[in-house]
Amino acid sequence: MPMDLRIDPASHAKKADPAAHRVQRKRWHDPGSLDCLKSGASGKADAEEGVRLVYRAAGLSPPHIVWCSSPRELAHAWAAAASGDDIGANAGQRLLERPCRKGLQRIRRSGGNKAGLMRTLFGGERSRVISDAVQAAVIEEAGGIRPQLIAWMNRPRRSGGMRLRGRPAFADAGYGPRDLSCARLAAYVVEALNGHAGPALRGLRPIAENAGWLVPHEAACWLSLGPDVLSADRYGRLHCGDGPAVRYPDGWSLYAWKGTPLPAWMIAQPKKITLQWIDAQIDPRIRHAMIDIFTPSRFIAAGGADRAASDETGTLWKRKWTYRGTVIDAWAAVEAAGKKGTLWCVPPDVATPREAFARLLGSDHAGEWSGAASHCGGGVGGPWRSQATV
């Protein structure tokens, strides 16, 4: 169950140790650092001690702890165990969600709403977006892993009730970086406000700091390491133009271009992208990312788009993809007059270059575009430009 705890920890840290607070502040607020989303093998002992503390706080016996090198390995290990062994019911509500809710209530009672409770997670929007993006990417790749059907139906009844009960999916059973980061933040803010946190939050903090994924059951707990490679653009979208955007210690990698998950070959071997491959792509997000990698200027030169309109400000290029007479995708870019090959991707519903430049500037004065070239030329603007490099 996704949790959302948007707090600025710096505004609550008056009671915290100053030296420790300076470390935490840098960790949370440095917009260029992704360290808070990474974890390594060196912190396994601290995470395991946190697991035992959280289980004791919930009235459960210490579980059998299983470490995995990536969320995908964890998902397969959990699915195999859930099909056969008696691991008990999923305990995420008791161990993670309930303590976080209680921590949030304590923060609110201490004036958290006035201090900016609905500000951005970690004190930085980029970190929150990256955390969400990593969790969403992993869920897209591994979220559908489930216990095998026959083994699930034949499992011991005491491990989950009715044999025909729906098989759980990894996406529902696990807690990723977004959830763990919320738990870590709740623990830190409660400690800053009150000088101490309850045993559950104290245990969740080292887990969140040293693990990338968590699947807790009553008798067993699976943990995975965090990524050792993590790359994102300045908007917090997973992005890497020459390798994986996310890579885990076992080599499992996720490739992405400005937030769009892509097959590895599109990043590793971009020269294989052709106009035919672009037209054959079904997913519009991937198609637009392919155009971006191919570059809009090459796409137009290869005949991928048609001249739609021209005026004194430039030229508007468009392309539509149809299926059985229905438009299923569209792409458009405007080329500045006197600057051949300089393109800005624009909404496909614009009718003229002047209107396109007005939309780029957020103004009705398209003639001002030349004075704002640096604003338009950054490659990313509103949501409709999110896939374009210009």
DOSE-666445 format. One record per residue: residue in three letters; x, z, y of N, C-alpha, C in turn. Coordinates in steps of 0.001 Angstrom, whole numbers, padded with zeros to 6 digits, always signed. Example, Ala and Ser with C-alpha at 12.3 -4.5 7.8 and 13.67 -1.06 7.14 Angstrom:
2
ala+013190+007800-005690+012300+007800-004500+013200+007800-003300
ser+012850+007080-002250+013670+007140-001060+012900+007870+000030
***
This chain:
390
met+000849+000000-001191+000000+000000+000000+000883+000000+001239
pro+000831-001022+002068+001683-001076+003242+001345+000030+004223
met+002366+000617+004813+002178+001645+005817+002754+001146+007125
asp+002248+001644+008226+002734+001213+009521+002872+002429+010416
leu+004096+002847+010662+004360+004008+011487+005232+003553+012635
arg+004637+003260+013773+005377+002667+014887+005687+003756+015904
ile+006909+004245+015873+007315+005352+016709+008690+005057+017263
asp+008965+005525+018455+010315+005470+018978+010959+006816+018698
pro+011872+006917+017722+012440+008199+017372+013223+008829+018505
ala+013765+008040+019413+014573+008597+020485+013752+009504+021391
ser+012473+009209+021549+011629+009976+022455+011216+011310+021867
his+011531+011544+020567+011116+012775+019907+012293+013650+019515
ala+013504+013315+019912+014681+013928+019317+015273+015069+020138
lys+014516+015700+021024+015063+016740+021882+015569+017939+021081
lys+014918+018208+019942+015308+019360+019148+016362+019020+018105
ala+016721+017753+017988+017674+017344+016967+019094+017659+017407
asp+020000+017742+016448+021407+017920+016738+021893+016717+017554
pro+022537+016937+018714+022914+015809+019584+023809+014779+018899
ala+024794+015252+018143+025700+014306+017484+024960+013476+016451
ala+024121+014141+015642+023347+013421+014630+022366+012467+015296
his+021819+012905+016434+020857+012045+017124+021524+010776+017642
arg+022777+010901+018157+023470+009714+018655+023688+008695+017537
val+024016+009188+016334+024191+008297+015191+022878+007618+014845
gln+021805+008407+014790+020494+007843+014454+020036+006858+015516
arg+020276+007207+016776+019823+006316+017853+020499+004955+017754
lys+021819+004958+017514+022531+003696+017372+022022+002921+016166
arg+021761+003650+015072+021298+003002+013843+019956+002329+014041
trp+019061+003016+014761+017714+002477+014922+017621+001443+016026
his+018401+001604+017104+018175+000813+018306+019092-000376+018468
asp+020175-000443+017731+021085-001573+017887+020392-002850+017413
pro+020022-003762+018328+019256-004941+017930+020044-005903+017066
gly+021365-005791+017074+022156-006721+016283+022504-006201+014896
ser+022197-004939+014621+022591-004341+013351+021468-004428+012332
leu+021821-004842+011119+020852-004865+010028+021229-003827+008972
asp+022114-002884+009336+022595-001911+008360+021472-001044+007822
cys+020445-000786+008648+019366+000094+008209+018555-000537+007089
leu+018724-001843+006829+017982-002502+005761+018856-002793+004549
lys+020127-002407+004628+021030-002617+003503+021310-001285+002815
ser+021719-001350+001571+022115-000146+000844+023145-000545-000191
gly+023969+000401-000571+025027+000117-001535+025041+001119-002668
ala+025907+000864-003643+025973+001722-004824+026507+003107-004509
ser+027182+003262-003363+027798+004545-003051+026788+005652-002800
gly+025555+005292-002491+024554+006310-002187+023606+006610-003329
lys+023938+006169-004536+023031+006383-005668+022759+007863-005925
ala+023811+008688-005891+023637+010117-006184+022688+010767-005189
asp+022837+010428-003904+021938+010996-002885+020502+010546-003118
ala+020313+009279-003464+018967+008790-003729+018351+009485-004928
glu+019130+009675-005985+018613+010334-007181+018237+011787-006893
glu+019040+012462-006074+018684+013832-005695+017402+013839-004879
gly+017227+012825-004022+015988+012712-003265+014787+012477-004171
val+014955+011664-005208+013871+011432-006163+013457+012737-006827
arg+014432+013503-007286+014103+014765-007953+013408+015731-007000
leu+013835+015754-005740+013208+016637-004758+011764+016223-004496
val+011522+014923-004366+010168+014442-004119+009259+014745-005304
tyr+009744+014557-006513+008930+014838-007699+008610+016322-007797
arg+009590+017177-007525+009320+018624-007572+008288+019009-006524
ala+008373+018405-005322+007419+018717-004261+006000+018322-004648
ala+005869+017294-005501+004550+016832-005954+004100+017541-007228
gly+004902+018480-007730+004532+019204-008937+004799+018448-010215
leu+005710+017484-010174+006037+016690-011354+007445+017026-011845
ser+007659+016833-013116+008988+017036-013678+009916+015915-013233
pro+011227+016175-013144+012166+015104-012765+012032+013922-013708
pro+011953+012711-013182+011712+011533-014021+013013+010954-014566
his+012859+010038-015497+013986+009217-015930+014211+008163-014846
ile+015418+008117-014282+015714+007232-013154+016452+005996-013659
val+015950+004835-013267+016547+003566-013677+016948+002794-012421
trp+018235+002425-012339+018724+001631-011221+018790+000162-011603
cys+018419-000689-010676+018510-002141-010865+019247-002748-009678
ser+019793-003926-009891+020604-004560-008852+019796-005390-007866
ser+018530-005632-008167+017689-006410-007261+016230-006106-007556
pro+015321-006381-006627+013898-006179-006887+013386-007008-008059
arg+013919-008201-008258+013456-009014-009380+013842-008370-010712
glu+015076-007881-010814+015483-007181-012034+014636-005938-012244
leu+014353-005227-011134+013497-004039-011217+012109-004415-011725
ala+011551-005500-011195+010193-005904-011584+010118-006196-013078
his+011114-006890-013609+011108-007209-015036+011311-005947-015879
ala+012191-005045-015439+012417-003804-016186+011168-002936-016182
trp+010511-002845-015028+009277-002063-014941+008178-002679-015804
ala+008030-004019-015758+006985-004677-016542+007191-004460-018033
ala+008453-004503-018486+008729-004281-019904+008402-002850-020303
ala+008744-001892-019444+008465-000494-019769+006978-000196-019696
ala+006282-000787-018732+004846-000539-018601+004072-001111-019773
ser+004645-002100-020451+003966-002700-021601+004082-001847-022854
gly+005110-001001-022913+005326-000287-024160+005422+001214-024012
asp+006447+001688-023355+006723+003124-023305+005675+003872-022494
asp+005608+005160-022742+004690+006008-021999+005393+006472-020733
ile+005153+005791-019640+005819+006122-018385+004898+006862-017427
gly+003649+007085-017838+002699+007750-016967+002115+006808-015936
ala+001224+007339-015147+000561+006533-014120+001465+006349-012906
asn+001178+005339-012119+001921+005139-010879+001660+006319-009945
ala+002733+006870-009390+002624+008082-008578+002948+007826-007110
gly+002866+006584-006675+003231+006266-005305+002384+006963-004261
gln+001085+007113-004544+000213+007803-003586+000686+009227-003345
arg+001001+009942-004423+001395+011355-004306+002801+011504-003742
leu+003687+010613-004128+005095+010802-003807+005513+010210-002470
leu+004857+009159-002038+005309+008485-000821+004221+008372+000239
glu+003065+007862-000117+002054+007605+000907+001491+008895+001496
arg+001182+009863+000638+000597+011109+001138+001559+011883+002031
pro+002834+012075+001653+003763+012759+002564+003936+012041+003898
cys+003937+010704+003872+004075+009963+005131+002865+010160+006028
arg+001680+010177+005434+000479+010417+006244+000507+011804+006860
lys+000936+012782+006080+001013+014141+006617+002059+014229+007726
gly+003181+013531+007532+004188+013517+008577+003664+012892+009854
leu+002904+011818+009732+002319+011170+010899+001349+012109+011608
gln+000570+012860+010844-000358+013818+011451+000386+014895+012229
arg+001505+015373+011678+002298+016387+012378+002860+015821+013678
ile+003275+014580+013645+003815+013948+014854+002730+013833+015916
arg+001537+013469+015505+000431+013333+016457+000065+014686+017053
arg+000059+015731+016215-000263+017063+016735+000788+017545+017720
ser+001992+017018+017613+003083+017423+018505+003183+016546+019745
gly+002186+015741+019974+002182+014889+021159+002779+013529+020935
gly+002798+013077+019689+003416+011793+019387+002726+010626+020063
asn+001394+010710+020232+000682+009597+020858+001136+009407+022304
lys+001313+010531+023028+001738+010436+024415+003164+009910+024524
ala+003977+010204+023502+005394+009817+023570+005631+008381+023119
gly+004573+007662+022818+004755+006253+022460+004611+005991+020984
leu+003581+006582+020361+003397+006439+018919+003233+004989+018507
met+002605+004186+019339+002359+002800+018973+003444+001850+019485
arg+004583+002409+019816+005703+001546+020141+006261+000962+018860
thr+007302+000202+018968+007751-000546+017805+008454+000306+016769
leu+008338-000116+015526+008973+000554+014413+010486+000518+014596
phe+011121+001675+014329+012568+001880+014481+013005+001890+015934
gly+012090+001760+016868+012501+001606+018247+012933+000186+018560
gly+012812-000747+017642+013203-002128+017880+012308-003073+017119
glu+011643-003977+017826+010709-004905+017193+011420-005793+016184
arg+012661-006175+016474+013385-007079+015580+013588-006432+014209
ser+013960-005157+014188+014168-004482+012914+012885-004406+012109
arg+011769-004148+012789+010491-004074+012085+010129-005422+011495
val+010322-006476+012279+009980-007816+011802+010848-008204+010614
ile+012145-007897+010676+013038-008228+009569+012648-007459+008322
ser+012332-006173+008473+011908-005368+007333+010669-005957+006685
asp+009694-006341+007503+008485-006979+006979+008812-008292+006282
ala+009736-009057+006888+010067-010366+006339+010744-010250+004980
val+011655-009292+004838+012332-009105+003550+011320-008715+002479
gln+010429-007788+002804+009440-007361+001823+008510-008512+001454
ala+008069-009287+002444+007173-010411+002164+007868-011470+001313
ala+009150-011728+001586+009880-012737+000818+010044-012320-000633
val+010351-011051-000855+010503-010562-002230+009171-010615-002967
ile+008101-010212-002283+006777-010240-002907+006387-011671-003270
glu+006713-012628-002407+006366-014021-002691+007079-014532-003937
glu+008322-014069-004151+009103-014537-005286+008837-013739-006560
ala+008663-012427-006433+008590-011566-007621+007328-010729-007700
gly+006462-010824-006694+005289-009949-006647+004302-010151-007782
gly+004306-011337-008401+003348-011616-009464+003795-011191-010852
ile+004983-010611-010979+005462-010170-012302+004581-009033-012805
arg+004099-009169-014050+003208-008184-014662+003668-007881-016077
pro+003201-006764-016646+003456-006511-018070+002832-007616-018921
gln+003429-007896-020070+002876-008909-020965+001487-008486-021444
leu+000590-009473-021541-000811-009168-021816-000999-008466-023162
ile-000428-009017-024244-000625-008432-025571-000062-007018-025638
ala+001148-006864-025099+001759-005537-025108+000962-004560-024252
trp+000418-005040-023147-000374-004158-022279-001651-003697-022980
met-002300-004584-023716-003525-004217-024422-003240-003248-025567
asn-002040-003318-026141-001701-002469-027276-000933-001209-026896
arg-000777-000959-025599-000012+000204-025169-000749+001490-025520
pro-000058+002630-025568-000733+003910-025811-001767+004198-024731
arg-002897+004688-025132-003975+004937-024168-003564+005943-023096
arg-002739+006924-023480-002399+007969-022522-001565+007452-021348
ser-001053+006246-021460-000193+005731-020395-000960+005039-019282
gly-002256+004903-019411-002956+004239-018312-004438+004087-018518
gly-005048+004764-019472-006486+004701-019634-006918+003556-020518
met-007964+002859-020106-008551+001798-020917-007547+000686-021202
arg-007572+000192-022429-006623-000849-022803-006904-002169-022101
leu-008141-002414-021753-008497-003685-021119-008444-003603-019606
arg-007977-002468-019112-007854-002320-017672-006883-003370-017118
gly-007171-003875-015911-006353-004938-015335-004880-004586-015275
arg-004062-005551-015630-002618-005324-015581-002141-005228-014146
pro-001349-004224-013820-000839-004123-012451+000230-005176-012192
ala+000364-005569-010963+001413-006496-010548+002481-005729-009787
phe+003678-006272-009804+004784-005616-009105+004467-005431-007627
ala+003750-006386-007050+003403-006296-005630+002573-005061-005325
asp+001772-004616-006294+000915-003437-006090+001591-002145-006517
ala+002553-002233-007420+003168-001034-007977+004366-000552-007184
gly+005018-001449-006431+006282-001106-005800+006179-000866-004303
tyr+007225-000254-003775+007349+000027-002345+008665-000562-001871
gly+008586-001418-000851+009756-002142-000392+010337-001586+000890
pro+011193-002346+001558+011893-001847+002752+010977-001458+003893
arg+009846-002149+004041+008917-001755+005100+008381-000350+004848
asp+007956-000074+003617+007395+001235+003291+008457+002325+003334
leu+009636+002030+002779+010703+003027+002759+011208+003318+004167
ser+011259+002298+005008+011706+002518+006380+010720+003387+007143
cys+009446+003205+006883+008440+004061+007509+008622+005512+007070
ala+008895+005715+005779+009108+007072+005271+010344+007697+005906
arg+011409+006922+006013+012641+007436+006616+012410+007810+008073
leu+011694+006977+008786+011425+007253+010187+010555+008491+010349
ala+009536+008622+009503+008669+009800+009573+009474+011072+009357
ala+010385+011052+008379+011214+012226+008110+012088+012562+009305
tyr+012692+011542+009899+013588+011787+011031+012829+012356+012223
val+011662+011801+012538+010913+012260+013708+010385+013671+013491
val+009884+013955+012299+009398+015312+012016+010533+016320+012143
glu+011720+015987+011638+012873+016882+011781+013236+017072+013253
ala+013164+015988+014023+013499+016080+015439+012507+016948+016193
leu+011250+016904+015802+010208+017665+016482+010199+019130+016081
asn+010396+019392+014794+010196+020738+014270+011465+021402+013739
gly+012564+020672+013737+013794+021243+013224+013934+021143+011723
his+012863+020813+011040+012904+020651+009583+011699+019829+009150
ala+011801+019260+007977+010685+018519+007380+010381+019130+006022
gly+009214+018841+005494+008855+019347+004183+009736+018743+003102
pro+009713+019317+001903+010582+018818+000820+010316+017366+000455
ala+009062+016936+000553+008761+015542+000197+009441+014576+001157
leu+009302+014824+002470+009933+013948+003441+011456+014060+003378
arg+011968+015268+003121+013425+015426+002994+013955+014627+001810
gly+013161+014528+000753+013581+013740-000393+013449+012253-000160
leu+012421+011855+000582+012213+010415+000828+013295+009822+001717
arg+013857+010638+002578+014848+010105+003512+016082+009545+002803
pro+016745+010275+001890+017893+009673+001195+017511+008518+000274
ile+016286+008546-000234+015841+007395-001041+015782+006153-000169
ala+015157+006304+001008+015011+005161+001912+016358+004675+002431
glu+017305+005574+002596+018604+005193+003139+019503+004519+002102
asn+019226+004738+000823+020158+004268-000206+019526+003379-001261
ala+018255+003033-001113+017586+002156-002073+016824+001072-001324
gly+016680-000066-001969+015966-001171-001340+014547-001339-001830
trp+014235-000747-002992+012888-000865-003553+012637+000312-004479
leu+011383+000700-004610+011022+001885-005386+009729+001633-006146
val+009726+001947-007446+008500+001945-008249+008434+003291-008963
pro+007634+004231-008451+007581+005575-009046+006409+005741-010007
his+006693+006179-011217+005672+006599-012171+005895+008070-012512
glu+004950+008655-013203+005025+010090-013459+006239+010468-014297
ala+006623+009635-015239+007727+009977-016141+008974+009144-015901
ala+008894+008129-015071+010052+007264-014822+009990+006745-013396
cys+011166+006501-012850+011248+005981-011483+012306+004892-011437
trp+011913+003713-010945+012827+002584-010836+013250+002430-009380
leu+014541+002241-009190+015109+002017-007872+015967+000757-007912
ser+015977+000016-006828+016877-001129-006748+017764-000990-005526
leu+018939-001584-005614+019822-001625-004461+019243-002550-003402
gly+019658-002348-002176+019250-003234-001107+020115-004483-001090
pro+019821-005431-000229+020606-006673-000172+022010-006420+000359
asp+022975-007169-000156+024318-007089+000404+024569-008201+001416
val+023657-009173+001477+023683-010204+002513+022291-010286+003128
leu+022226-010210+004434+020945-010286+005125+021167-010980+006461
ser+020459-012079+006678+020655-012873+007892+019309-013175+008526
ala+019231-013010+009834+017987-013284+010556+018329-013824+011937
asp+017365-014552+012515+017579-015045+013866+017185-013974+014873
arg+017312-014302+016146+017070-013285+017176+015608-012885+017286
tyr+014725-013623+016615+013310-013264+016620+012929-012426+015397
gly+013910-012101+014564+013643-011273+013408+013180-012030+012192
arg+013243-013364+012228+012829-014159+011077+014020-014386+010167
leu+013800-014315+008861+014874-014599+007925+015359-016023+008142
his+016662-016164+008324+017191-017486+008636+018677-017542+008355
cys+019101-018587+007670+020518-018875+007499+020655-020360+007221
gly+021505-021033+007976+021637-022471+007842+022701-022923+006871
asp+023474-021990+006318+024553-022390+005408+024655-021522+004163
gly+023606-020808+003829+023629-019960+002639+022344-019177+002513
pro+022297-018208+001600+021070-017418+001434+020825-016505+002623
ala+019572-016350+002992+019213-015399+004044+019191-013978+003508
val+018884-013836+002224+018899-012531+001551+019571-012713+000203
arg+020545-011855-000089+021190-011894-001400+021397-010467-001894
tyr+021077-010258-003161+021220-008942-003765+022481-008893-004631
pro+022943-007688-004976+024211-007560-005709+024277-008334-007021
asp+023143-008568-007685+023184-009310-008946+023190-010827-008729
gly+023220-011256-007470+023269-012682-007165+021928-013300-006844
trp+020834-012570-007081+019512-013125-006762+019427-013363-005257
ser+019071-014566-004880+019101-014948-003469+017785-015572-003034
leu+017496-015387-001764+016328-015994-001137+016811-016797+000056
tyr+016381-018054+000126+016778-018936+001209+015613-019098+002177
ala+015931-019141+003456+014869-019258+004467+015410-019961+005704
trp+014507-020669+006367+014826-021351+007619+013802-020932+008660
lys+014226-020113+009611+013348-019611+010665+012068-019014+010107
gly+012236-018196+009083+011115-017465+008512+010393-018159+007386
thr+010704-019417+007110+010036-020163+006046+010886-020154+004781
pro+010398-019598+003683+011171-019641+002430+011342-021080+001958
leu+012558-021416+001515+012861-022778+001093+013577-022775-000251
pro+013467-023874-001005+014320-024034-002184+015784-024034-001764
ala+016640-023549-002640+018053-023392-002284+018704-024708-001890
trp+018307-025812-002525+019006-027072-002284+018826-027569-000854
met+017724-027217-000207+017505-027692+001156+018505-027093+002131
ile+018988-025898+001826+020001-025264+002665+021399-025630+002187
ala+021614-025599+000875+022949-025850+000326+023339-027324+000381
gln+022352-028208+000281+022633-029644+000272+021670-030376+001216
pro+021785-030125+002497+020827-030708+003450+020872-032232+003504
lys+021982-032849+003078+022056-034307+003117+021098-034958+002130
lys+020580-034181+001181+019614-034732+000227+018220-034882+000830
ile+017996-034254+001978+016694-034378+002635+016556-035787+003207
thr+015501-036461+002832+015221-037807+003314+013802-037883+003835
leu+013491-038989+004470+012132-039191+004963+011136-039173+003805
gln+011533-039699+002663+010641-039717+001500+010372-038298+000993
trp+011420-037464+000965+011226-036077+000539+010324-035332+001513
ile+010488-035593+002801+009652-034932+003804+008189-035320+003612
asp+007928-036606+003425+006548-037058+003246+005945-036545+001939
ala+006771-036335+000922+006258-035902-000377+005969-034410-000417
gln+006447-033668+000582+006254-032224+000571+004791-031863+000800
ile+004287-030913+000031+002881-030516+000129+002688-029399+001147
asp+003583-028424+001145+003455-027264+002033+003856-027656+003456
pro+002953-027539+004435+003299-027928+005811+004459-027121+006381
arg+004553-025829+006028+005648-025013+006558+006991-025561+006112
ile+007082-025901+004829+008336-026430+004312+008615-027807+004903
arg+007575-028625+005070+007772-029946+005656+008360-029840+007064
his+007821-028945+007877+008322-028803+009239+009738-028239+009249
ala+010045-027349+008322+011413-026840+008222+012367-027960+007812
met+011928-028840+006916+012765-029967+006514+013044-030901+007689
ile+012033-031139+008513+012239-031961+009704+013255-031291+010625
asp+013130-029982+010744+014041-029224+011586+015488-029363+011101
ile+015695-029232+009796+017041-029364+009233+017523-030815+009347
phe+016651-031749+009060+016963-033174+009159+017279-033570+010596
thr+016708-032812+011530+016716-032954+012994+015624-033926+013439
pro+014867-033532+014460+013799-034400+014956+014281-035775+015399
ser+015477-035854+015977+015956-037154+016447+016188-038113+015278
arg+016756-037641+014182+016944-038485+013007+015605-038830+012367
phe+014681-037879+012398+013347-038115+011829+012656-039261+012563
ile+012759-039269+013892+012147-040335+014682+012886-041652+014471
ala+014218-041594+014469+015005-042815+014288+014749-043466+012937
ala+014437-042646+011921+014170-043182+010583+012753-043708+010441
gly+011971-043636+011511+010600-044129+011449+009599-043095+011005
gly+009973-041825+011083+009070-040771+010634+007951-040463+011598
ala+008096-040834+012871+007062-040565+013870+006852-041801+014732
asp+005692-041894+015322+005324-043033+016165+005265-042608+017630
arg+005550-043580+018516+005420-043319+019951+003932-043212+020288
ala+003528-042054+020802+002111-041828+021096+001773-042074+022556
ala+002699-041749+023457+002427-041931+024879+003741-041835+025644
ser+003752-042439+026846+004917-042374+027724+004444-042244+029160
asp+005187-041547+029980+004961-041493+031419+006289-041185+032093
glu+006232-040827+033375+007478-040637+034129+008278-039429+033649
thr+007647-038516+032906+008367-037318+032447+009072-037540+031119
gly+008622-038506+030317+009263-038719+029032+008373-039443+028046
thr+008675-039246+026759+007954-039927+025683+007455-038907+024674
leu+006224-039109+024224+005618-038226+023235+005599-038926+021877
trp+006160-038263+020861+006190-038788+019497+005293-037939+018608
lys+004570-038613+017700+003647-037896+016829+003689-038447+015405
arg+003283-037598+014482+003125-038026+013087+002001-037202+012463
lys+001142-037859+011700+000069-037190+010972+000178-037517+009492
trp-000159-036537+008675-000220-036733+007227-001675-036551+006790
thr-002160-037491+006028-003565-037445+005614-003687-037428+004095
tyr-004832-036940+003646-005168-036966+002226-006635-037338+002105
arg-006872-038502+001486-008229-039014+001330-008960-039088+002664
gly-008249-039536+003670-008853-039737+004979-008904-038515+005864
thr-008441-037374+005364-008473-036130+006137-007064-035751+006567
val-006903-035442+007849-005592-035027+008356-005277-033632+007824
ile-004178-033502+007115-003802-032213+006535-002602-031586+007244
asp-001905-032355+008063-000763-031818+008800-000419-032765+009940
ala+000183-032220+010978+000576-033035+012125+001835-032450+012745
trp+002602-033314+013373+003854-032916+014023+003993-033721+015304
ala+004554-033098+016331+004738-033797+017602+005974-033268+018307
ala+006621-034140+019057+007780-033764+019866+007801-034619+021119
val+008316-034040+022198+008402-034767+023456+009875-034980+023793
glu+010175-036190+024258+011542-036564+024622+011620-036714+026133
ala+012574-036033+026732+012681-036064+028191+013137-037423+028681
ala+012590-037850+029809+012988-039123+030407+014453-039058+030818
gly+015209-040071+030455+016625-040117+030803+017505-039260+029931
lys+016930-038612+028912+017711-037761+028011+017370-038130+026572
lys+017765-039313+026186+017440-039812+024854+018028-038890+023779
gly+017202-038567+022820+017632-037701+021735+017428-036226+022000
thr+017030-035862+023234+016737-034471+023570+015245-034247+023372
leu+014906-033488+022343+013498-033351+021937+013078-031894+021917
trp+011820-031685+022287+011197-030374+022182+009942-030528+021330
cys+009821-029728+020297+008601-029784+019485+007458-029134+020248
val+006299-029748+020178+005142-029316+020964+003912-029290+020069
pro+002814-028680+020541+001582-028689+019753+001115-030121+019517
pro+000636-030450+018352+000234-031830+018063-001025-032269+018791
asp-001721-031361+019489-002949-031761+020172-002703-032231+021599
val-001452-032197+022086-001202-032681+023451-001350-034198+023471
ala-001783-034717+024632-002068-036150+024727-001010-036933+025487
thr-000284-036270+026397+000707-036969+027206+001990-036147+027292
pro+003121-036790+027622+004354-036028+027832+004223-034989+028941
arg+003513-035346+030020+003331-034383+031117+002617-033131+030627
glu+001572-033309+029838+000862-032158+029280+001770-031373+028342
ala+002596-032077+027575+003504-031394+026652+004485-030503+027395
phe+005075-031019+028495+006020-030213+029259+005316-029054+029956
ala+004064-029276+030386+003304-028188+030983+003069-027073+029962
arg+002785-027464+028730+002583-026462+027675+003887-025729+027372
leu+004997-026463+027400+006285-025828+027159+006587-024759+028197
leu+006247-025051+029437+006545-024130+030533+005476-023065+030710
gly+004336-023237+030045+003236-022324+030304+002728-022480+031725
ser+002794-023707+032220+002447-023974+033618+001715-025298+033707
asp+000970-025465+034778+000289-026737+035026+001173-027702+035804
his+002409-027289+036079+003296-028119+036889+004371-028724+035996
ala+004051-029829+035372+004988-030435+034430+006242-030929+035123
gly+006173-031224+036423+007338-031719+037124+008447-030694+037226
glu+008143-029422+036933+009149-028377+037020+010003-028291+035763
trp+009735-029156+034771+010399-028971+033476+011905-029029+033577
ser+012450-029894+034440+013903-030076+034490+014601-028818+034969
gly+013937-028030+035793+014558-026805+036275+014508-025687+035270
ala+013782-025893+034184+013651-024847+033167+014156-025315+031830
ala+015127-026223+031842+015622-026788+030588+016189-025723+029680
ser+016822-024695+030268+017394-023655+029423+016308-022871+028711
his+015156-022725+029374+014038-022018+028737+013475-022843+027583
cys+013341-024121+027774+012741-024962+026753+013723-025346+025658
gly+014989-025300+025946+015965-025834+025014+016471-024850+024000
gly+015900-023644+023944+016406-022647+023019+016023-022899+021591
gly+015126-023846+021340+014766-024174+019969+013535-023465+019484
val+013146-022358+020134+011981-021622+019678+011250-021087+020890
gly+009960-021293+020921+009151-020755+022001+007937-020074+021436
gly+006747-020646+021658+005524-020108+021103+005446-020363+019617
pro+004385-019884+018958+004253-020044+017508+004297-021485+017058
trp+003791-022437+017890+003750-023822+017475+005106-024501+017547
arg+006124-023778+018038+007477-024333+018064+008361-023616+017049
ser+007802-022804+016220+008608-021927+015385+009446-022663+014361
gln+009129-023927+014064+009890-024639+013044+010838-025676+013638
ala+011016-025685+014932+011721-026813+015545+013082-026424+016073
thr+014037-027262+015845+015327-027162+016517+015413-028317+017492
val+015777-028045+018712+015780-029096+019730+017134-029138+020419
***
